[in-house]
Amino acid sequence: MSTSDVAIIGAGLGGLALAQGLKNHGISATIYEADPAPDSRIQGYRIRIDAQGQQALARVLPPALYQLFRQTASVASTEGYFLDRAGHEANGRQPEGWHQAGQNADLAPDLSIHRQTLREILLCGLEGTLRCGHTFEGYHQASEGRVGLRFAHMADASCKLLVGADGVNSRVRAQLAPDAGPADSVYLCLYGKSALTAEKAEYEGTSVVFCDGFSAIIDEMRFRQDFTALAAKAGFNGSLTQTEDYLYWALIGPGSRLAVPLDSLSLPPMLQKLIQRTWPEHIATLSVRYGNPDIAWQPGNVTLLGDAVHAMSPAGGIGANTALRDAADLAAMLHGKGLSGIVDYERLMLARGKAAVADSAAAAAKLSG
């Protein structure tokens, strides 16, 4: 049986950010991931990190890795536009949480980064603490205040604190707070990526196109430097996977509008060409689900963060940023108060999650209206 101070279930962005924050504070942690390797499956493309998400990353990452995160973010020619289907600017329809330069002097503009690149940065220095191929099955309260962990086809383990960072289908949450399971919404998200070609003349920066009852988000992902050279300069062990420039696109709206063959949707010609040029294996469909952070539980030596407790629509660009803030707060409170800090963390995390779920739902409605 292996032991550690903190066991983190799930090597997504939130779980890795927590492990980085704990490492900075000298707290030992082990990350258990069901996938056989960190890059064994595509987990998405572009992700937007807002000002608060950037602050959270700055709190958990060593300065060199935080700088690497900023250097590998996309560099677009403009911040983008909100457009109607005819290509005219659609004013007043920007969802809350989408921050652009000049909009608020106190907030840094959002950054777009390739999700796998961010995961590789967050993994730097954690190689010895990551256990892949560990499918979590359940936990139990063990002796001396420890938590026993059970895995499929792997040896049992134990820890002082168990953190469920295992996403919307969290098995930790299912045992800790079964009534807090996520509910299906009416919304779907279809996303993919396509090579950058002539479409960049119309879709520059991050563009949102309001269609008939749904919206399209197109993000121009351009990377300015060689990732391997940047990683070496930052003291990164190994190299970052080089990412070619691409156009990220996502369609967000009610399933009644989007649960049809893509070629049957009424789309602006440029957007239609972009999607038609996307390889089928680069297209994924996500059913939007909403967590229930109103359901609290007795604080103890098992807790949750991110989508495991407050899953939400990607429409507002809030989900990953909320998970990063959860991770930074939990690491800081464990450092300052030990396990007694869980009470304060959960109070803050649940309140923040409730607000984020509501904001993302409002954003989804706005993008579909």
N, C-alpha and C positions, 0 to 999 in steps of 0.2 A: 504494500500500500504506500502511495506517495502522499506527501503532506506539503501544505503551503499556507501562508497567512491568508491569502485571498485567492479564490478560484473564480475565474471569469469564464462563463459559458458563452462562446460565440466570438469569433475573430473578425467581426465587422468593424466599422469605423468607431463606434462607441466603445466596444470592448477593447480595441487596441489603444484608443486614446486614454482610457482608464489605466491600462497597464503602463503606458508611458508616464502618466502622472504619478502613479504609485512608485515607479522606478526612481523618478526624480526625488521622491521623499524617502527613499530607502526602505520601502515596504515590498516584501517579496510577493509575487503573484504568479499564477500559472494560468495560461489561456488554453481552454479546451475547445477545439473546432471539429465539427463532424466531417467537413470536406477533407479529402486525402491530401490536399496541398492548397496553399493560399490562392493559387492561380488556376485551380482545376475547373472553374466554370466562370462564365461571364456574369458579372454582378451589376451591370449597368455601364453607362458611358460617362457623360458629363454630369458633374454635380456642382451646385452653386453653394459657396460658403459665404454667408453674410458677415456683417461686422462682428456680431456676437459670437459666431462660430470661429472667426479668425482670432478673437480674443481668447476663446477657450483653447484653441490650438497653441497659442502663444504661452498659455499657462502650463500646458502638459508637455510640450516638446522642448528639447534643448534648443538654444538659439540657432545653431547651425542647421538643424532639421527644419525649424520653422522658416528660416530663410529659404531653404530648399523648396518648401511648399510654395512660397510666394514666387520663386523663380520659375517653377514648372507650371504655374497657372497659365491659362490661355491669354494671349495678347490679341485682342480683337481691334479692328480698325475704328469701330464706334461702339457705344454702349447699346445700340439697338433701338428698336421702335415698337410701338403698339399700333397695329394696322388693322383696318377692316379688310374684307376679302378682296376689295378692289385696289388695295395697296395704299389707301389714304390713311393718314394718322388718325387713330381712335383715342381721343383724349378722355381722361377721367375714368378709364377702365383698368388702371393698374392695380393689381391686388396689393393689399397691405403686406409689408415685409420685403417688397422688391425695392432695394435701395440703389440709387444711382448717384454719381458724383454731382455735387451742386444741389442735390435735393435736401440734404441735411448735413450741415458742416460738421456735426458731431459724429457722424457715422461714415465709416469707410465704405466705398462702393463694394458690391458683391464681387467675388472672384469665381470664375468658372475653372474647374480643374477636372482632369480625367480621373474617374473614381479609382481605377487600379493603381494609378500613380500615387494617389493619396494613401492608399492602403500600403503600398510598398514603403513609403516614407514612414508611416506609423509603425511598420514592422521593424524598422531599423533599430538594432540593439536588443530586440526582443526574441531573437532566434532561439535562444536557449530556454525560453519560457513557454514557447508555443508547442502544443501537443495536437497535431492534426490526426484525423481518423478516429476521433473520440466522439462517438454519438452518445450524448447525454440521455439517460433514461429516467433518473429520479434522484432524490436525496432523502436523508433521514437525519434526525437529531442524534448525534453520537455522544459519547462520554466526554467529560471535561469541557462542555460547551462547544464542541466541534461539530461540523456538518459532514456527514458521510455522503460520498458521491458514487453513483452507480453508472457505468457505461456499458454499451453493447460490445461484447467481444474484447473488452479491455479490462485491465485491473482496476479495482476500486481505488478511490482516493479520499482524502479528507482535507478540510480547511477550517480556518477560524471564521471566514466570511465567504458566502456564496453570492455571486452577482450574476443575475440573468441578463445577458446582453445578446440573447439569441433570437431577436427579431419578433416579427408579428405572430409567428407560430410557437412562441416560447414555451418550452416544457417546464422551465422553472416557474414561470407565471401560472401555468396550468395547475401546478401543485400548490403554490403559495397563495394565489388569489384567483381561483377558478371562475369567479363571477366577473372578473375584470377582462375576460376574453374579448377580442375585437369583434365588432359587428360589421357586416357587409354594408357598403353604401350603394348608391345607384350609379356610381362613377366607374369608368374604366380609364386606363392610361395605356396607350400604345406608344412604344418608343423604338428608335433605331438610329443608325448613323449611315452617312453616305459620304463619298469622296467630295472634296471641295472642287467645284468647277465653276461654270458661269453663274450659278445661282448666287454666288457671293455678291454680285452686283445689286441684287435686290435684298438678300437676307444677310445683313452685316451686323456684327455684335450679337446681341440677344434680341431676337424679334418675336413678338407675339402677334399672331394673326387670328382675328375673331371670325370664325366661320359660322355656319348655320347650326346653332345649338351646341357647338363645341369650339375649342380653340386649339391652335397649333403653336408650339414653341420651337423655334429654330435657333440654335446657338452655334456661332462660328468659332470653332476651336482651332486656334493657331498657336503653335509652340515655337518660341523664339530661339532656343539654344539646344545643344546636344545634351540630353539627359545624363549620359554616362559621365561627361566632363563635369557637369554640375554636381553629380553625386560624389565624384572623387574629390572635388574641392571641399565638399561638406564633410568629408571623412566617412562617407557611406560605405559600409562593408558590402562589396558586390557592386552591382550596377542597377540603375532603374531601367525598366523596359521602355525603349524608345517608342513614342506614340506619334504616328503620322497625323497631319492636319486633317480635320474632318468636319462635317456638318452634323450636329446632333439635332434630332427632331423628336417631338413628342406630341401626341394628340390626347387631349384630356376633355372628357365630357361624359354625359350619361350613357350607360350601356345601350339604351334604346337607340342612340344615334350611332354608336361606334361598334357595336357587336354585329358587324356586317363585313363582307369582303372589302378590303381596302380600295379596290378599283371601282367600287360602287359609290364611294363617298363623293360628294360634291365639293371639290377643292379648287383653290386658285391654280391656274396652269403651272406656275413655277413650283408650287408645293407638290403638285401631282407628279411632276417630273422628278423631283427630288426623291419622293417615296418610291416611285417606280424603279429608280436606279439603285435602291437599297437591296442588298442581298437578303434573301428570306431568312437566313440564319442570323442576320443582324437585327431582326425585328422581334420584339417581345411584347407580351400583353400582361398588364398588371391589374388585378381587381383591387380597387381602393377599399381599404377597411379602416375603421375608426376604433381606436382603443377606448377604454373606459376608465380614465384616471380618477373618477369619482369614487371608485371602490378602493378603500384603504384596507390595511391589514396591520396586525400587531407588529411594531418594529422589533427586529431581532437580528439574527445572524444570517438572514437571507434577504436580499433586496433585488431591485430591478433598475434598468435604465433603458432609454431609447425606445425603439419600436416594441420592445417586449412589454411595455406598459402603456405607451401612448402613441400607437400607430396612427398615421394620418395621411391625408391626400398629399401627393407631391406638388399640387397646384400652387401652394404658397411658398414652396422652397424652404420649408421650416423644419422638416423632420430630421435630417442629418445634423443640422445646426443645434437642434434641441438635444439630441443625443450627445453631441460634443460638449455642450454646457453641463449636462448631467455628469459626464465623465470627469470634467474638470472640478466640479463642485464636490463630487464624492471623494476624489483623491485628496482634495484640500481638507475636507472635514475628517477623513480618516487620519490624516497626518496631524491635525490639530487636536482631535478629541478621541481618537481611537473608535472602537465600536459604539461608544455613546454618541458619536456624531451622526449615526444612522438616522436617529429621530429627526434632527434638523435637516439632513439631506432629503429624507422622504417628504417632509412637509414642503420644502422648496420645490423638489422635483415634481410632486403631484400637482401643485398649484400651477407651475409652469407648463406642465403637460396638458392640463385642462384648458388653459388659455391657448396653447398652440394648436390643439385639436380643433377648437372653435374657430380660430383664425384660418386654419387650412381649409376647413369646410366652407367658410365664407368665401375664400379665394376660389375654390372649385366652383361654387355657384356663380361667382362673378365671371369666371372664364367661360362658363357655359351659357350665360345669359345673352 
